[in-house]
Amino acid sequence: MLLRAEAVAHAIIDGDFMGQVHPAPEGDPHRAEIVESNLTAVWANFARRGYRRLSRYPHRTDQDTVDGAQVWANGLGPNENHSGTS
């Protein structure tokens, strides 16, 4: 983990976990909206505690979402530093 090795404060979010619901929410068959709202809530907790860097795991976006990268960007907000590597 490069961030840890360099002693950079960061948080890790497991992207697969953010949309683990069954059945899919009504009107959200690909679970993009639930992922986005969960990311918003979880990231807000980290940000409130001063974290400004995020490493997401795994480094792929959900293949079932229309635009997985946009879901992450929306959920985390425009001013946060996030990457797919840790």
DOGULUM-346779 format. One record per atom (N, C-alpha, C, O, CB): x, y, z; residue in one letter; residue number from 1; atom name. Coordinates in pm, whole numbers, plus 50000, padded with zeros to 5 digits. Glycine has a CB too. Example, Ala and Ser with C-alpha at 12.3 -4.5 7.8 and 13.67 -1.06 7.14 Angstrom:
<rs>
{{51319 49431 50780} a 1 N};
{{51230 49550 50780} a 1 CA};
{{51320 49670 50780} a 1 C};
{{51424 49668 50846} a 1 O};
{{51131 49553 50905} a 1 CB};
{{51285 49775 50708} s 2 N};
{{51367 49894 50714} s 2 CA};
{{51290 50003 50787} s 2 C};
{{51341 50114 50804} s 2 O};
{{51408 49940 50572} s 2 CB};
</rs>
This chain:
<rs>
{{50084 49883 50000} m 1 N};
{{50000 50000 50000} m 1 CA};
{{50089 50124 50000} m 1 C};
{{50154 50155 50100} m 1 O};
{{49904 49999 50121} m 1 CB};
{{50091 50192 49891} l 2 N};
{{50178 50307 49877} l 2 CA};
{{50142 50420 49972} l 2 C};
{{50231 50482 50032} l 2 O};
{{50175 50357 49736} l 2 CB};
{{50015 50448 49988} l 3 N};
{{49976 50556 50077} l 3 CA};
{{50019 50528 50220} l 3 C};
{{50070 50616 50290} l 3 O};
{{49825 50578 50072} l 3 CB};
{{50000 50406 50264} r 4 N};
{{50040 50369 50399} r 4 CA};
{{50191 50377 50414} r 4 C};
{{50241 50427 50515} r 4 O};
{{49991 50227 50434} r 4 CB};
{{50264 50329 50315} a 5 N};
{{50410 50332 50321} a 5 CA};
{{50464 50474 50330} a 5 C};
{{50567 50499 50392} a 5 O};
{{50469 50261 50199} a 5 CB};
{{50393 50567 50268} e 6 N};
{{50434 50707 50271} e 6 CA};
{{50369 50785 50386} e 6 C};
{{50384 50906 50396} e 6 O};
{{50400 50774 50139} e 6 CB};
{{50297 50713 50473} a 7 N};
{{50230 50772 50589} a 7 CA};
{{50130 50881 50550} a 7 C};
{{50117 50982 50618} a 7 O};
{{50333 50830 50685} a 7 CB};
{{50059 50858 50438} v 8 N};
{{49956 50952 50391} v 8 CA};
{{49822 50908 50450} v 8 C};
{{49780 50794 50431} v 8 O};
{{49950 50957 50234} v 8 CB};
{{49757 50998 50522} a 9 N};
{{49626 50966 50579} a 9 CA};
{{49527 50939 50467} a 9 C};
{{49519 51015 50371} a 9 O};
{{49576 51082 50670} a 9 CB};
{{49452 50830 50480} h 10 N};
{{49356 50793 50377} h 10 CA};
{{49253 50696 50432} h 10 C};
{{49271 50638 50539} h 10 O};
{{49427 50732 50256} h 10 CB};
{{49146 50680 50359} a 11 N};
{{49041 50583 50392} a 11 CA};
{{49029 50485 50276} a 11 C};
{{49063 50517 50163} a 11 O};
{{48904 50654 50421} a 11 CB};
{{48980 50365 50306} i 12 N};
{{48958 50264 50203} i 12 CA};
{{48811 50226 50205} i 12 C};
{{48755 50197 50310} i 12 O};
{{49049 50138 50225} i 12 CB};
{{48749 50227 50088} i 13 N};
{{48610 50186 50075} i 13 CA};
{{48603 50069 49978} i 13 C};
{{48659 50075 49868} i 13 O};
{{48520 50304 50027} i 13 CB};
{{48535 49964 50018} d 14 N};
{{48512 49848 49931} d 14 CA};
{{48390 49877 49845} d 14 C};
{{48277 49875 49894} d 14 O};
{{48492 49717 50015} d 14 CB};
{{48414 49904 49718} g 15 N};
{{48307 49941 49627} g 15 CA};
{{48201 49834 49609} g 15 C};
{{48084 49866 49593} g 15 O};
{{48364 49975 49495} g 15 CB};
{{48241 49709 49611} d 16 N};
{{48144 49600 49595} d 16 CA};
{{48044 49599 49709} d 16 C};
{{47927 49566 49689} d 16 O};
{{48216 49465 49587} d 16 CB};
{{48087 49634 49827} f 17 N};
{{48000 49632 49944} f 17 CA};
{{47891 49739 49939} f 17 C};
{{47782 49719 49994} f 17 O};
{{48083 49650 50069} f 17 CB};
{{47918 49849 49873} m 18 N};
{{47826 49962 49872} m 18 CA};
{{47691 49932 49806} m 18 C};
{{47593 50001 49833} m 18 O};
{{47890 50078 49802} m 18 CB};
{{47684 49831 49720} g 19 N};
{{47559 49800 49651} g 19 CA};
{{47504 49663 49681} g 19 C};
{{47422 49612 49605} g 19 O};
{{47579 49813 49506} g 19 CB};
{{47548 49602 49789} q 20 N};
{{47506 49466 49821} q 20 CA};
{{47369 49463 49887} q 20 C};
{{47358 49456 50009} q 20 O};
{{47607 49400 49912} q 20 CB};
{{47266 49470 49805} v 21 N};
{{47128 49458 49852} v 21 CA};
{{47053 49364 49757} v 21 C};
{{47082 49357 49638} v 21 O};
{{47059 49598 49860} v 21 CB};
{{46955 49293 49812} h 22 N};
{{46871 49207 49729} h 22 CA};
{{46730 49209 49786} h 22 C};
{{46714 49191 49907} h 22 O};
{{46926 49062 49723} h 22 CB};
{{46632 49228 49707} p 23 N};
{{46642 49258 49564} p 23 CA};
{{46688 49402 49541} p 23 C};
{{46700 49481 49634} p 23 O};
{{46507 49234 49495} p 23 CB};
{{46713 49433 49416} a 24 N};
{{46753 49570 49382} a 24 CA};
{{46641 49666 49422} a 24 C};
{{46523 49632 49412} a 24 O};
{{46785 49583 49230} a 24 CB};
{{46678 49785 49468} p 25 N};
{{46575 49883 49504} p 25 CA};
{{46485 49915 49383} p 25 C};
{{46530 49914 49269} p 25 O};
{{46641 50012 49557} p 25 CB};
{{46360 49941 49411} e 26 N};
{{46266 49975 49306} e 26 CA};
{{46317 50098 49230} e 26 C};
{{46352 50199 49291} e 26 O};
{{46125 50000 49363} e 26 CB};
{{46320 50089 49099} g 27 N};
{{46367 50199 49016} g 27 CA};
{{46518 50208 49004} g 27 C};
{{46569 50299 48938} g 27 O};
{{46315 50326 49069} g 27 CB};
{{46591 50116 49066} d 28 N};
{{46738 50117 49064} d 28 CA};
{{46790 49976 49035} d 28 C};
{{46861 49918 49117} d 28 O};
{{46795 50170 49200} d 28 CB};
{{46755 49922 48919} p 29 N};
{{46786 49781 48891} p 29 CA};
{{46936 49749 48890} p 29 C};
{{46976 49636 48917} p 29 O};
{{46727 49741 48760} p 29 CB};
{{47018 49847 48859} h 30 N};
{{47164 49824 48856} h 30 CA};
{{47231 49870 48984} h 30 C};
{{47353 49863 48997} h 30 O};
{{47226 49896 48738} h 30 CB};
{{47151 49917 49080} r 31 N};
{{47196 49956 49213} r 31 CA};
{{47288 50078 49214} r 31 C};
{{47359 50102 49312} r 31 O};
{{47267 49841 49277} r 31 CB};
{{47288 50155 49107} a 32 N};
{{47375 50273 49099} a 32 CA};
{{47335 50379 49202} a 32 C};
{{47422 50440 49264} a 32 O};
{{47369 50334 48959} a 32 CB};
{{47205 50400 49221} e 33 N};
{{47161 50503 49316} e 33 CA};
{{47193 50465 49460} e 33 C};
{{47235 50550 49538} e 33 O};
{{47011 50527 49301} e 33 CB};
{{47174 50339 49496} i 34 N};
{{47205 50297 49633} i 34 CA};
{{47356 50303 49658} i 34 C};
{{47399 50339 49768} i 34 O};
{{47153 50153 49659} i 34 CB};
{{47437 50269 49557} v 35 N};
{{47582 50281 49571} v 35 CA};
{{47620 50427 49594} v 35 C};
{{47698 50458 49683} v 35 O};
{{47654 50225 49446} v 35 CB};
{{47564 50515 49512} e 36 N};
{{47597 50657 49525} e 36 CA};
{{47557 50712 49662} e 36 C};
{{47634 50785 49724} e 36 O};
{{47528 50737 49415} e 36 CB};
{{47437 50679 49710} s 37 N};
{{47395 50733 49840} s 37 CA};
{{47476 50673 49954} s 37 C};
{{47505 50742 50051} s 37 O};
{{47246 50705 49863} s 37 CB};
{{47514 50546 49943} n 38 N};
{{47599 50485 50046} n 38 CA};
{{47738 50548 50047} n 38 C};
{{47793 50575 50153} n 38 O};
{{47609 50334 50024} n 38 CB};
{{47794 50571 49929} l 39 N};
{{47925 50636 49920} l 39 CA};
{{47921 50776 49983} l 39 C};
{{48011 50816 50056} l 39 O};
{{47972 50646 49773} l 39 CB};
{{47814 50849 49953} t 40 N};
{{47799 50984 50008} t 40 CA};
{{47799 50980 50160} t 40 C};
{{47867 51060 50225} t 40 O};
{{47669 51050 49956} t 40 CB};
{{47723 50888 50217} a 41 N};
{{47713 50877 50363} a 41 CA};
{{47845 50833 50426} a 41 C};
{{47889 50893 50524} a 41 O};
{{47603 50779 50401} a 41 CB};
{{47907 50731 50371} v 42 N};
{{48031 50679 50429} v 42 CA};
{{48144 50780 50414} v 42 C};
{{48219 50805 50508} v 42 O};
{{48071 50545 50361} v 42 CB};
{{48156 50840 50295} w 43 N};
{{48262 50937 50275} w 43 CA};
{{48243 51059 50365} w 43 C};
{{48342 51115 50414} w 43 O};
{{48267 50981 50128} w 43 CB};
{{48120 51101 50388} a 44 N};
{{48094 51214 50477} a 44 CA};
{{48149 51186 50617} a 44 C};
{{48203 51275 50681} a 44 O};
{{47943 51244 50484} a 44 CB};
{{48135 51063 50664} n 45 N};
{{48189 51027 50795} n 45 CA};
{{48340 51036 50798} n 45 C};
{{48398 51086 50894} n 45 O};
{{48145 50886 50834} n 45 CB};
{{48405 50987 50693} f 46 N};
{{48552 50998 50687} f 46 CA};
{{48594 51144 50677} f 46 C};
{{48685 51188 50749} f 46 O};
{{48608 50918 50566} f 46 CB};
{{48529 51219 50590} a 47 N};
{{48566 51360 50569} a 47 CA};
{{48548 51441 50696} a 47 C};
{{48629 51529 50724} a 47 O};
{{48483 51421 50456} a 47 CB};
{{48443 51413 50774} r 48 N};
{{48420 51483 50900} r 48 CA};
{{48537 51462 50996} r 48 C};
{{48562 51545 51083} r 48 O};
{{48289 51435 50965} r 48 CB};
{{48606 51353 50980} r 49 N};
{{48719 51322 51067} r 49 CA};
{{48853 51365 51006} r 49 C};
{{48959 51333 51059} r 49 O};
{{48723 51174 51097} r 49 CB};
{{48846 51438 50895} g 50 N};
{{48967 51498 50838} g 50 CA};
{{49032 51422 50724} g 50 C};
{{49133 51468 50671} g 50 O};
{{49065 51514 50943} g 50 CB};
{{48978 51308 50685} y 51 N};
{{49038 51235 50574} y 51 CA};
{{49003 51302 50442} y 51 C};
{{48889 51343 50421} y 51 O};
{{48991 51089 50574} y 51 CB};
{{49102 51313 50353} r 52 N};
{{49082 51378 50225} r 52 CA};
{{49125 51290 50108} r 52 C};
{{49110 51328 49992} r 52 O};
{{49157 51508 50221} r 52 CB};
{{49178 51173 50139} r 53 N};
{{49219 51080 50033} r 53 CA};
{{49147 50948 50052} r 53 C};
{{49126 50901 50164} r 53 O};
{{49372 51059 50035} r 53 CB};
{{49109 50890 49939} l 54 N};
{{49035 50765 49940} l 54 CA};
{{49097 50667 49843} l 54 C};
{{49132 50702 49730} l 54 O};
{{48888 50789 49906} l 54 CB};
{{49111 50546 49889} s 55 N};
{{49150 50436 49801} s 55 CA};
{{49030 50343 49793} s 55 C};
{{48980 50297 49895} s 55 O};
{{49278 50362 49853} s 55 CB};
{{48986 50316 49673} r 56 N};
{{48871 50226 49660} r 56 CA};
{{48918 50087 49620} r 56 C};
{{49016 50071 49548} r 56 O};
{{48770 50280 49557} r 56 CB};
{{48846 49991 49668} y 57 N};
{{48876 49852 49639} y 57 CA};
{{48746 49784 49597} y 57 C};
{{48644 49810 49661} y 57 O};
{{48940 49780 49762} y 57 CB};
{{48743 49703 49497} p 58 N};
{{48851 49681 49401} p 58 CA};
{{48861 49798 49304} p 58 C};
{{48775 49887 49303} p 58 O};
{{48828 49550 49323} p 58 CB};
{{48964 49798 49224} h 59 N};
{{48993 49910 49134} h 59 CA};
{{48909 49907 49006} h 59 C};
{{48952 49964 48906} h 59 O};
{{49140 49911 49099} h 59 CB};
{{48798 49846 49006} r 60 N};
{{48711 49849 48887} r 60 CA};
{{48579 49910 48928} r 60 C};
{{48542 49909 49045} r 60 O};
{{48691 49706 48828} r 60 CB};
{{48510 49962 48829} t 61 N};
{{48376 50012 48857} t 61 CA};
{{48278 49900 48831} t 61 C};
{{48309 49805 48760} t 61 O};
{{48343 50137 48771} t 61 CB};
{{48164 49910 48888} d 62 N};
{{48060 49808 48873} d 62 CA};
{{48021 49796 48727} d 62 C};
{{47976 49894 48666} d 62 O};
{{47937 49842 48960} d 62 CB};
{{48037 49679 48670} q 63 N};
{{48007 49657 48530} q 63 CA};
{{47859 49675 48499} q 63 C};
{{47823 49698 48383} q 63 O};
{{48051 49520 48488} q 63 CB};
{{47773 49665 48598} d 64 N};
{{47629 49676 48576} d 64 CA};
{{47578 49818 48577} d 64 C};
{{47464 49841 48537} d 64 O};
{{47557 49597 48678} d 64 CB};
{{47656 49914 48621} t 65 N};
{{47608 50051 48625} t 65 CA};
{{47628 50116 48490} t 65 C};
{{47716 50078 48413} t 65 O};
{{47680 50131 48736} t 65 CB};
{{47546 50215 48462} v 66 N};
{{47557 50288 48336} v 66 CA};
{{47692 50355 48328} v 66 C};
{{47758 50348 48224} v 66 O};
{{47445 50391 48323} v 66 CB};
{{47734 50419 48433} d 67 N};
{{47864 50485 48437} d 67 CA};
{{47917 50479 48578} d 67 C};
{{47897 50571 48657} d 67 O};
{{47854 50632 48388} d 67 CB};
{{47984 50369 48611} g 68 N};
{{48034 50347 48746} g 68 CA};
{{48125 50457 48796} g 68 C};
{{48119 50494 48913} g 68 O};
{{48105 50218 48752} g 68 CB};
{{48210 50510 48709} a 69 N};
{{48301 50616 48751} a 69 CA};
{{48223 50741 48793} a 69 C};
{{48262 50809 48889} a 69 O};
{{48399 50651 48638} a 69 CB};
{{48115 50771 48722} q 70 N};
{{48034 50887 48757} q 70 CA};
{{47963 50867 48890} q 70 C};
{{47948 50961 48968} q 70 O};
{{47932 50916 48647} q 70 CB};
{{47921 50744 48917} v 71 N};
{{47858 50714 49046} v 71 CA};
{{47955 50745 49159} v 71 C};
{{47917 50806 49259} v 71 O};
{{47813 50566 49053} v 71 CB};
{{48081 50702 49145} w 72 N};
{{48182 50730 49247} w 72 CA};
{{48205 50880 49260} w 72 C};
{{48211 50933 49371} w 72 O};
{{48314 50658 49215} w 72 CB};
{{48218 50949 49147} a 73 N};
{{48242 51093 49151} a 73 CA};
{{48127 51166 49219} a 73 C};
{{48149 51255 49300} a 73 O};
{{48263 51148 49009} a 73 CB};
{{48004 51128 49186} n 74 N};
{{47887 51190 49248} n 74 CA};
{{47882 51161 49398} n 74 C};
{{47853 51250 49478} n 74 O};
{{47759 51141 49181} n 74 CB};
{{47910 51039 49435} g 75 N};
{{47903 51000 49575} g 75 CA};
{{48008 51065 49662} g 75 C};
{{47984 51090 49780} g 75 O};
{{47915 50853 49586} g 75 CB};
{{48124 51093 49605} l 76 N};
{{48234 51148 49683} l 76 CA};
{{48242 51300 49677} l 76 C};
{{48303 51362 49764} l 76 O};
{{48364 51091 49637} l 76 CB};
{{48183 51359 49578} g 77 N};
{{48186 51503 49564} g 77 CA};
{{48301 51549 49477} g 77 C};
{{48396 51474 49454} g 77 O};
{{48196 51568 49699} g 77 CB};
{{48294 51672 49428} p 78 N};
{{48390 51722 49329} p 78 CA};
{{48527 51757 49384} p 78 C};
{{48622 51767 49306} p 78 O};
{{48333 51841 49264} p 78 CB};
{{48542 51777 49513} n 79 N};
{{48669 51827 49566} n 79 CA};
{{48751 51723 49639} n 79 C};
{{48847 51757 49708} n 79 O};
{{48644 51941 49658} n 79 CB};
{{48716 51599 49626} e 80 N};
{{48788 51496 49701} e 80 CA};
{{48890 51426 49612} e 80 C};
{{48872 51415 49491} e 80 O};
{{48689 51395 49760} e 80 CB};
{{48995 51379 49673} n 81 N};
{{49102 51311 49604} n 81 CA};
{{49081 51161 49620} n 81 C};
{{49102 51106 49728} n 81 O};
{{49243 51354 49657} n 81 CB};
{{49039 51096 49512} h 82 N};
{{49015 50953 49520} h 82 CA};
{{49077 50883 49402} h 82 C};
{{49087 50938 49292} h 82 O};
{{48866 50923 49526} h 82 CB};
{{49120 50761 49426} s 83 N};
{{49181 50682 49320} s 83 CA};
{{49142 50538 49337} s 83 C};
{{49084 50499 49439} s 83 O};
{{49333 50698 49321} s 83 CB};
{{49174 50459 49237} g 84 N};
{{49143 50318 49243} g 84 CA};
{{49258 50235 49293} g 84 C};
{{49250 50112 49293} g 84 O};
{{49102 50269 49108} g 84 CB};
{{49364 50298 49336} t 85 N};
{{49477 50223 49387} t 85 CA};
{{49501 50256 49532} t 85 C};
{{49461 50361 49581} t 85 O};
{{49602 50252 49305} t 85 CB};
{{49565 50165 49599} s 86 N};
{{49594 50190 49740} s 86 CA};
{{49742 50174 49763} s 86 C};
{{49789 50190 49876} s 86 O};
{{49514 50094 49831} s 86 CB};
</rs>
